[in-house]
């Protein structure tokens, strides 16, 4: 019973993290329409996120004086290095949105579904079971309909394709870090360390791509929202939820990000969503429910 409750709480946390992350592409698209560039958007998002999580981490540290867990420096450094994947995701994903439709960018980002399972299989030296393979295929099939990817093939840009694929790889690596490292420390502390690594990457890449005139209004116009949805809530929720669900289940749960992204693009960006796309969204949700149901009884 206790294990079942932990699994259910993990599922809820991962779903909420995915939903939060699902709004990001639309928010970025809206910021682009106002004339802000990728570097400005990423800088504001990660710097605000790092500041907020830093405050939260200090609060946790002060409250847990008597129960602090001593973590080896090597482990802390691994989290910082692992967190650099977050910074790469920020640039690769947002760059892809500049060249290809949001729906295609989401498809490429969510290739992390099968990449995660492959990475897990390689590390554990254990092949995915038949149900995992079928569930992933179902999600990917639904993804093709939900994003209308087939009809949008003519709009694909090589740069957008490369950046989108790299964002999917980085996303899979990020999930692996969240699931494997630092599970003994508080989620806010773990999130802060990962975001610190991400911010280092953002500063390095941003320094090379810095616009001649940086519009600081992006911090209060979009930075706060992007930080909340992309660098504060998802790391906290996923860092706490992924260890409870495991990579295979967690990776499929995160597919909920796809219908959220498509829906937000429809209502906020005014993108047309065909009936076949809504059917694809439903197919994804059915696949997610099925894999959750079986995993619950397997626990």
C-alpha positions as CSV (number, residue, x, y, z in Angstrom):
1,X,0.0,0.0,0.0
2,X,2.8,2.4,0.9
3,X,4.6,1.7,-2.4
4,X,1.4,2.3,-4.3
5,X,0.9,5.7,-2.6
6,X,4.4,6.6,-3.4
7,X,3.9,5.7,-7.0
8,X,0.7,7.7,-7.2
9,X,2.3,10.7,-5.7
10,X,5.2,10.4,-8.1
11,X,2.8,10.2,-11.1
12,X,1.0,13.3,-9.9
13,X,4.3,15.3,-9.4
14,X,5.7,14.3,-12.8
15,X,2.4,15.1,-14.6
16,X,2.3,18.5,-13.0
17,X,5.9,19.1,-14.0
18,X,5.2,18.1,-17.6
19,X,2.1,20.3,-17.7
20,X,4.1,23.3,-16.5
21,X,6.8,22.6,-19.0
22,X,4.2,22.2,-21.7
23,X,3.3,25.9,-21.7
24,X,6.9,27.0,-22.3
25,X,7.0,26.8,-26.1
26,X,3.9,29.0,-26.3
27,X,5.2,31.5,-23.9
28,X,8.5,31.7,-25.8
29,X,6.5,32.1,-29.1
30,X,4.7,35.1,-27.6
31,X,7.9,36.7,-26.4
32,X,9.4,36.3,-29.8
33,X,6.4,38.1,-31.3
34,X,7.2,41.0,-29.0
35,X,10.7,41.2,-30.5
36,X,12.7,39.5,-27.8
37,X,15.6,37.2,-28.8
38,X,16.5,33.7,-27.6
39,X,19.4,35.0,-25.4
40,X,17.3,37.6,-23.7
41,X,14.5,35.0,-23.0
42,X,16.9,32.3,-21.7
43,X,18.9,34.7,-19.6
44,X,15.8,36.1,-17.9
45,X,14.3,32.7,-17.3
46,X,17.4,31.0,-15.8
47,X,18.7,33.9,-13.7
48,X,15.3,34.5,-12.1
49,X,14.9,30.8,-11.5
50,X,18.3,30.5,-10.0
51,X,17.6,33.4,-7.6
52,X,14.2,32.0,-6.5
53,X,15.6,28.4,-6.0
54,X,18.6,29.9,-4.2
55,X,16.3,31.6,-1.6
56,X,14.2,28.4,-1.2
57,X,17.4,26.4,-0.7
58,X,18.7,28.7,2.0
59,X,15.3,28.4,3.7
60,X,15.4,24.6,3.6
61,X,19.0,24.6,4.8
62,X,18.1,26.8,7.9
63,X,15.1,24.7,8.8
64,X,16.9,21.4,8.6
65,X,19.8,22.2,10.9
66,X,19.4,19.1,12.9
67,X,18.6,16.7,10.0
68,X,21.0,17.8,7.3
69,X,22.2,15.1,5.0
70,X,26.0,15.3,4.4
71,X,26.5,14.8,0.7
72,X,30.0,14.2,-0.7
73,X,31.4,17.1,-2.8
74,X,31.8,14.8,-5.7
75,X,28.1,14.0,-5.7
76,X,27.2,17.7,-5.6
77,X,29.5,18.4,-8.5
78,X,27.9,15.6,-10.5
79,X,24.5,17.4,-10.0
80,X,25.9,20.7,-11.2
81,X,27.4,19.0,-14.3
82,X,24.3,17.0,-14.8
83,X,22.2,20.2,-14.5
84,X,24.0,21.7,-17.5
85,X,21.6,19.6,-19.6
86,X,18.9,22.0,-18.6
87,X,20.9,24.9,-20.0
88,X,21.4,23.1,-23.3
89,X,17.7,22.3,-23.4
90,X,16.9,26.0,-23.0
91,X,18.9,27.1,-26.0
92,X,18.3,24.1,-28.3
93,X,14.6,24.0,-27.8
94,X,14.1,27.8,-28.1
95,X,16.4,27.9,-31.1
96,X,14.3,25.2,-32.8
97,X,11.2,27.2,-32.3
98,X,12.7,30.0,-34.4
99,X,13.0,27.7,-37.4
100,X,10.2,25.2,-37.2
101,X,6.6,25.2,-35.9
102,X,6.0,24.7,-32.2
103,X,4.3,21.3,-32.9
104,X,7.3,19.9,-34.7
105,X,9.7,21.3,-32.0
106,X,7.6,19.5,-29.3
107,X,7.8,16.2,-31.3
108,X,11.6,16.4,-31.5
109,X,11.8,17.3,-27.8
110,X,9.7,14.4,-26.8
111,X,12.0,11.9,-28.6
112,X,13.4,11.8,-25.1
113,X,10.7,9.2,-24.5
114,X,12.5,6.4,-26.4
115,X,16.0,7.8,-25.8
116,X,15.3,7.6,-22.0
117,X,14.3,4.0,-22.3
118,X,17.3,3.1,-24.4
119,X,19.7,4.9,-21.9
120,X,18.1,3.1,-19.0
121,X,18.4,-0.3,-20.8
122,X,22.0,0.3,-21.6
123,X,22.9,1.4,-18.0
124,X,20.9,-1.5,-16.4
125,X,21.8,-4.0,-19.2
126,X,18.2,-5.0,-19.4
127,X,16.0,-4.9,-22.4
128,X,12.6,-2.9,-22.2
129,X,9.6,-5.2,-21.7
130,X,7.0,-5.7,-24.4
131,X,4.5,-3.4,-22.7
132,X,6.9,-0.6,-22.5
133,X,7.8,-0.9,-26.2
134,X,4.1,-1.0,-27.2
135,X,3.2,1.9,-24.9
136,X,6.0,4.1,-26.3
137,X,5.0,3.2,-29.9
138,X,1.4,4.2,-29.1
139,X,2.5,7.5,-27.7
140,X,4.7,8.2,-30.7
141,X,1.9,7.3,-33.0
142,X,-0.4,9.6,-31.1
143,X,2.3,12.3,-31.3
144,X,2.3,12.2,-35.1
145,X,-1.5,13.0,-35.1
146,X,-1.5,15.4,-32.2
147,X,1.2,17.6,-33.7
148,X,0.0,17.1,-37.3
149,X,3.7,16.4,-38.1
150,X,3.0,14.6,-41.3
151,X,1.3,17.6,-42.9
152,X,4.0,19.9,-41.6
153,X,7.0,18.0,-43.1
154,X,7.4,20.6,-45.8
155,X,8.0,23.3,-43.2
156,X,11.0,21.5,-41.6
157,X,14.2,23.5,-41.5
158,X,17.5,21.7,-41.2
159,X,18.7,23.9,-38.3
160,X,15.4,23.6,-36.5
161,X,15.6,19.8,-37.0
162,X,19.1,19.6,-35.5
163,X,18.3,21.9,-32.6
164,X,15.1,20.1,-31.8
165,X,16.8,16.7,-31.9
166,X,19.5,17.9,-29.6
167,X,16.9,19.2,-27.2
168,X,15.3,15.7,-27.1
169,X,18.7,14.2,-26.3
170,X,19.4,16.7,-23.5
171,X,15.9,16.2,-22.1
172,X,16.5,12.4,-21.8
173,X,19.9,13.0,-20.1
174,X,18.2,15.5,-17.7
175,X,15.6,12.8,-16.8
176,X,18.4,10.3,-16.2
177,X,20.2,12.8,-13.8
178,X,17.0,13.5,-11.9
179,X,16.3,9.9,-11.4
180,X,19.8,8.7,-10.6
181,X,21.6,11.4,-8.7
182,X,21.1,13.3,-5.4
183,X,17.9,11.6,-4.3
184,X,19.0,11.7,-0.7
185,X,18.9,15.5,-0.5
186,X,16.0,17.9,-0.5
187,X,14.4,18.5,-3.9
188,X,14.9,22.3,-3.7
189,X,18.6,21.8,-3.0
190,X,19.0,19.3,-5.8
191,X,17.1,21.6,-8.2
192,X,19.3,24.6,-7.2
193,X,22.5,22.6,-7.9
194,X,21.2,21.5,-11.3
195,X,20.0,25.0,-12.1
196,X,23.4,26.3,-11.1
197,X,25.0,24.1,-13.8
198,X,22.3,25.1,-16.3
199,X,23.0,28.8,-15.6
200,X,26.7,28.3,-16.2
201,X,25.9,27.0,-19.7
202,X,23.4,29.8,-20.3
203,X,26.0,32.4,-19.4
204,X,28.7,30.8,-21.6
205,X,26.5,30.3,-24.6
206,X,24.7,33.6,-24.0
207,X,28.0,35.5,-23.9
208,X,28.8,34.4,-27.4
209,X,25.2,35.2,-28.7
210,X,24.6,38.3,-26.7
211,X,22.6,41.0,-28.7
212,X,24.2,44.4,-29.1
213,X,21.4,46.0,-27.1
214,X,20.0,43.8,-24.3
215,X,16.3,44.6,-23.5
216,X,16.1,44.2,-19.7
217,X,12.3,44.6,-19.8
218,X,12.2,40.9,-20.7
219,X,12.9,40.1,-17.1
220,X,9.5,41.4,-15.8
221,X,7.5,40.9,-19.0
222,X,8.4,37.2,-19.6
223,X,11.2,36.1,-17.4
224,X,9.1,35.7,-14.3
225,X,6.6,33.4,-16.1
226,X,9.2,31.5,-18.0
227,X,11.2,30.9,-14.8
228,X,8.1,29.7,-12.9
229,X,7.0,27.3,-15.7
230,X,10.4,26.2,-16.9
231,X,13.1,26.5,-14.2
232,X,11.3,26.5,-10.9
233,X,8.3,24.2,-10.9
234,X,9.5,21.4,-13.3
235,X,12.8,20.7,-11.6
236,X,11.2,20.7,-8.2
237,X,8.3,18.5,-9.3
238,X,10.4,16.1,-11.5
239,X,13.2,15.8,-9.0
240,X,10.7,14.7,-6.4
241,X,8.5,12.6,-8.7
242,X,11.0,10.8,-11.1
243,X,12.7,8.7,-8.4
244,X,9.2,7.4,-7.4
245,X,8.1,6.5,-11.0
246,X,11.4,5.5,-12.6
247,X,12.7,6.6,-16.0
248,X,10.5,4.4,-18.3
249,X,7.2,5.4,-16.6
250,X,8.3,8.9,-16.0
251,X,9.4,9.4,-19.6
252,X,6.0,8.3,-20.9
253,X,4.1,10.5,-18.3
254,X,6.0,13.5,-19.6
255,X,4.4,12.9,-23.0
256,X,1.4,14.8,-21.5
257,X,3.5,17.9,-22.3
258,X,2.6,17.3,-26.0
259,X,-1.2,17.9,-25.7
260,X,-0.6,20.7,-23.3
261,X,1.8,22.4,-25.8
262,X,-0.6,21.9,-28.7
263,X,-3.6,23.1,-26.7
264,X,-1.8,26.2,-25.4
265,X,-0.5,27.0,-28.9
266,X,-4.1,26.8,-30.2
267,X,-5.7,29.0,-27.5
268,X,-2.9,31.5,-27.0
269,X,-1.1,31.6,-30.3
270,X,-4.2,31.0,-32.4
271,X,-2.8,28.0,-34.2
272,X,-5.3,25.8,-36.0
273,X,-5.7,22.3,-34.5
274,X,-7.4,19.8,-36.7
275,X,-9.8,17.0,-35.5
276,X,-7.1,14.4,-36.2
277,X,-4.8,16.3,-33.8
278,X,-7.3,16.1,-31.0
279,X,-7.7,12.4,-31.6
280,X,-3.9,12.0,-31.4
281,X,-4.0,13.8,-28.1
282,X,-6.6,11.4,-26.8
283,X,-4.5,8.5,-28.0
284,X,-1.5,9.7,-26.0
285,X,-3.6,10.1,-22.9
286,X,-5.0,6.6,-23.3
287,X,-1.5,5.2,-23.6
288,X,-0.4,7.1,-20.5
289,X,-3.3,5.8,-18.5
290,X,-2.7,2.3,-19.6
291,X,1.0,2.3,-18.7
292,X,0.3,3.9,-15.3
293,X,-2.4,1.3,-14.5
294,X,-0.1,-1.6,-15.2
295,X,2.9,0.0,-13.4
296,X,0.8,0.6,-10.3
297,X,0.0,-3.1,-10.0
298,X,3.5,-4.1,-10.9
299,X,4.7,-2.2,-7.8
